[in-house]
Amino acid sequence: MKENNQVLLLTTIGYKQTLINNRPYLLLELPKGSTGIEEMELTAPDKPELYEIISYSVCSPFNKFDGKDLLSFNI
């Protein structure tokens, strides 16, 4: 049985958080070692302009991290 890892994904467009699949964030269950996901839909601003899109991923977002042993903290 493969171990799954939770990843929390947040995305900004023009430095403002945007919806991913009509939700404020996406919580994924990825097989260990996986780096890809399916397609996702972002909600773009109404005003046509050039925007920077940035996505942040937080691995194991609900695991407690005390900061004592940085070598055991995997990204």
The 8 nearest C-alpha neighbors of each residue, nearest first, counted from 0:
[[1, 2, 3, 30, 31, 4, 29, 32],
 [2, 0, 3, 30, 31, 4, 29, 32],
 [1, 3, 31, 30, 0, 4, 29, 32],
 [4, 2, 30, 29, 31, 28, 1, 5],
 [5, 3, 29, 28, 31, 30, 6, 59],
 [4, 6, 28, 59, 27, 58, 29, 3],
 [5, 7, 58, 27, 57, 59, 26, 56],
 [6, 8, 26, 57, 56, 25, 27, 60],
 [7, 9, 56, 25, 55, 24, 26, 6],
 [10, 8, 24, 55, 54, 56, 7, 25],
 [11, 9, 54, 53, 16, 17, 55, 8],
 [10, 12, 16, 15, 53, 14, 17, 52],
 [13, 11, 52, 14, 15, 51, 50, 17],
 [12, 14, 50, 51, 15, 11, 52, 16],
 [15, 13, 11, 12, 16, 51, 52, 53],
 [16, 14, 11, 12, 13, 17, 10, 52],
 [15, 17, 11, 10, 12, 14, 18, 9],
 [18, 16, 11, 10, 42, 12, 15, 19],
 [17, 19, 23, 22, 21, 42, 41, 20],
 [18, 20, 41, 22, 21, 40, 24, 23],
 [19, 21, 40, 22, 39, 18, 41, 25],
 [22, 20, 18, 19, 23, 42, 41, 40],
 [21, 23, 18, 19, 24, 20, 25, 17],
 [24, 22, 18, 19, 17, 21, 25, 9],
 [25, 23, 9, 22, 8, 19, 26, 18],
 [24, 26, 8, 7, 27, 19, 9, 22],
 [27, 25, 7, 6, 8, 24, 5, 28],
 [28, 26, 6, 5, 29, 25, 7, 8],
 [27, 29, 5, 4, 3, 6, 30, 26],
 [30, 28, 4, 3, 27, 33, 31, 5],
 [29, 31, 3, 33, 2, 4, 32, 1],
 [32, 30, 3, 33, 2, 4, 29, 1],
 [31, 33, 30, 34, 29, 4, 3, 2],
 [34, 32, 30, 31, 35, 29, 36, 4],
 [33, 35, 32, 36, 29, 30, 31, 6],
 [36, 34, 33, 37, 29, 38, 32, 30],
 [35, 37, 38, 34, 29, 27, 39, 33],
 [36, 38, 39, 35, 40, 27, 34, 29],
 [39, 37, 36, 40, 20, 35, 41, 19],
 [38, 40, 20, 37, 19, 41, 36, 25],
 [39, 41, 20, 19, 42, 38, 21, 18],
 [42, 40, 19, 18, 43, 20, 39, 17],
 [41, 43, 18, 17, 40, 44, 19, 21],
 [42, 44, 41, 45, 12, 17, 18, 46],
 [45, 43, 46, 42, 47, 12, 13, 17],
 [46, 44, 47, 43, 48, 42, 12, 50],
 [45, 47, 44, 48, 43, 49, 50, 13],
 [48, 46, 45, 49, 44, 50, 43, 13],
 [47, 49, 46, 50, 44, 45, 13, 51],
 [48, 50, 51, 47, 13, 46, 12, 52],
 [51, 49, 13, 12, 48, 52, 14, 47],
 [50, 52, 13, 12, 53, 49, 14, 11],
 [53, 51, 12, 11, 50, 13, 54, 10],
 [52, 54, 11, 10, 51, 12, 55, 14],
 [55, 53, 10, 9, 11, 56, 52, 8],
 [56, 54, 9, 8, 10, 57, 53, 7],
 [57, 55, 8, 7, 6, 58, 9, 54],
 [56, 58, 7, 6, 60, 59, 8, 55],
 [57, 59, 6, 60, 5, 56, 74, 7],
 [58, 60, 5, 62, 61, 6, 57, 4],
 [61, 59, 58, 57, 62, 7, 6, 5],
 [62, 60, 59, 63, 5, 58, 64, 7],
 [63, 61, 59, 60, 64, 58, 5, 65],
 [62, 64, 61, 65, 60, 59, 66, 72],
 [65, 63, 66, 62, 72, 67, 68, 61],
 [64, 66, 67, 63, 68, 69, 62, 72],
 [67, 65, 64, 68, 69, 72, 63, 71],
 [68, 66, 65, 69, 64, 70, 71, 72],
 [67, 69, 70, 66, 71, 72, 65, 64],
 [68, 70, 72, 71, 66, 67, 73, 65],
 [69, 71, 68, 72, 73, 67, 66, 74],
 [70, 72, 69, 68, 73, 67, 66, 74],
 [73, 71, 69, 70, 74, 68, 64, 66],
 [74, 72, 71, 70, 58, 69, 59, 57],
 [73, 58, 72, 57, 59, 56, 71, 6]]
